[in-house]
Amino acid sequence: MKEKDIAPAFAALGHEARLKIYRQLVKAGRDGLNIGDIGRLLGLPASTLAHHLGTLVQAGLVTQEKQGRETRNRADFDVMQNIVGFIADECCSGVDLLPLSSSGSTTETDAISNKDSKALA
């Protein structure tokens, strides 16, 4: 997974109301919650919830299933695991501070060459 693939999910969670909604859906587990339940838990009106849920659905974080007159909202736990994995994947692996060469690799020779060219300028 690449940054461009996961950025929409982070953008959706960057709003306080959507983050609260998502956390409630994660707490609810596989059963999920309907809009009325979420509204009562968070004190948000249905129209506001519908807007924020639409953003979460579009970002792939939430799924919706129509059940009669209600819509059941659930966190997509596979997507959540992918997001957590994306963040944790390179945890504590270190950072290469050498600059990238024109070929896209980092080399100590490139770093020395860059220092030398700056000193000459």
C-alpha positions as CSV (number, residue, x, y, z in Angstrom):
1,M,0.0,0.0,0.0
2,K,1.3,3.5,-0.9
3,E,0.8,6.9,0.6
4,K,-1.5,8.0,-2.2
5,D,-3.7,4.9,-1.6
6,I,-4.1,5.5,2.1
7,A,-4.2,9.3,2.2
8,P,-8.0,9.5,1.7
9,A,-8.6,7.4,4.8
10,F,-6.4,9.7,6.9
11,A,-8.1,12.8,5.4
12,A,-11.5,11.4,6.3
13,L,-10.4,10.7,9.9
14,G,-8.9,14.2,10.1
15,H,-12.2,15.7,11.1
16,E,-13.1,15.4,14.8
17,A,-16.7,14.3,14.2
18,R,-15.7,11.6,11.7
19,L,-13.0,10.3,14.0
20,K,-15.6,10.0,16.8
21,I,-18.1,8.3,14.5
22,Y,-15.4,5.8,13.3
23,R,-14.3,5.1,16.9
24,Q,-17.9,4.3,17.9
25,L,-18.2,1.9,14.9
26,V,-14.9,0.2,15.9
27,K,-16.2,-0.2,19.5
28,A,-19.4,-1.6,18.2
29,G,-17.6,-4.4,16.4
30,R,-19.0,-6.5,13.5
31,D,-22.6,-5.7,14.6
32,G,-22.1,-2.0,13.7
33,L,-24.6,0.8,14.5
34,N,-27.5,2.5,12.8
35,I,-27.6,6.2,12.3
36,G,-30.0,6.7,15.2
37,D,-27.7,4.9,17.6
38,I,-24.6,6.9,16.5
39,G,-26.6,10.1,16.9
40,R,-27.7,9.3,20.4
41,L,-24.2,8.3,21.4
42,L,-22.5,11.4,20.0
43,G,-25.3,14.0,20.1
44,L,-25.2,14.7,16.4
45,P,-28.2,15.3,14.1
46,A,-29.1,12.8,11.4
47,S,-28.2,15.1,8.6
48,T,-24.8,15.8,10.0
49,L,-24.2,12.1,10.5
50,A,-25.3,11.2,7.0
51,H,-22.8,13.7,5.6
52,H,-19.9,12.4,7.7
53,L,-20.8,8.8,7.2
54,G,-20.8,9.4,3.4
55,T,-17.2,10.7,3.7
56,L,-16.2,7.6,5.7
57,V,-17.8,5.3,3.2
58,Q,-16.2,7.0,0.3
59,A,-12.8,6.7,2.0
60,G,-13.4,3.0,2.4
61,L,-13.4,3.0,6.2
62,V,-17.1,2.2,6.7
63,T,-19.6,-0.1,5.0
64,Q,-23.3,0.3,5.0
65,E,-26.0,-2.3,4.7
66,K,-29.7,-1.6,4.3
67,Q,-31.8,-3.6,6.8
68,G,-35.5,-2.7,6.2
69,R,-35.9,0.9,7.0
70,E,-32.5,1.2,8.8
71,T,-29.0,1.4,7.5
72,R,-26.4,-0.6,9.5
73,N,-23.0,1.1,9.5
74,R,-19.8,-0.9,10.2
75,A,-16.1,-0.2,10.3
76,D,-14.3,-2.1,7.6
77,F,-11.9,-4.0,9.8
78,D,-9.8,-5.2,6.9
79,V,-9.1,-1.6,5.9
80,M,-8.4,-0.7,9.5
81,Q,-5.8,-3.4,9.7
82,N,-4.2,-2.2,6.5
83,I,-4.0,1.3,7.9
84,V,-2.5,0.1,11.1
85,G,-0.1,-2.1,9.2
86,F,0.9,0.7,6.9
87,I,1.8,2.9,9.9
88,A,3.5,0.1,11.9
89,D,5.2,-1.6,8.9
90,E,8.5,0.2,9.2
91,C,8.4,1.1,12.8
92,C,11.8,1.7,14.3
93,S,13.6,0.5,11.1
94,G,15.7,3.6,11.0
95,V,16.0,6.5,8.6
96,D,18.6,6.9,5.9
97,L,19.6,10.6,6.0
98,L,21.7,10.4,2.9
99,P,20.3,12.3,-0.1
100,L,18.8,10.4,-3.0
101,S,21.0,10.2,-6.1
102,S,19.6,11.0,-9.6
103,S,19.0,7.3,-10.0
104,G,16.9,7.2,-6.9
105,S,19.4,5.4,-4.6
106,T,21.3,6.8,-1.7
107,T,25.0,6.6,-1.6
108,E,27.7,8.0,0.6
109,T,29.5,9.1,-2.6
110,D,26.5,11.2,-3.6
111,A,26.5,12.8,-0.2
112,I,30.1,13.7,-0.5
113,S,29.7,15.0,-4.0
114,N,26.8,17.2,-2.9
115,K,29.0,18.6,-0.1
116,D,31.8,19.3,-2.5
117,S,29.7,21.0,-5.1
118,K,28.1,23.2,-2.4
119,A,31.5,24.2,-1.1
120,L,32.6,25.2,-4.6
121,A,29.5,27.4,-5.2
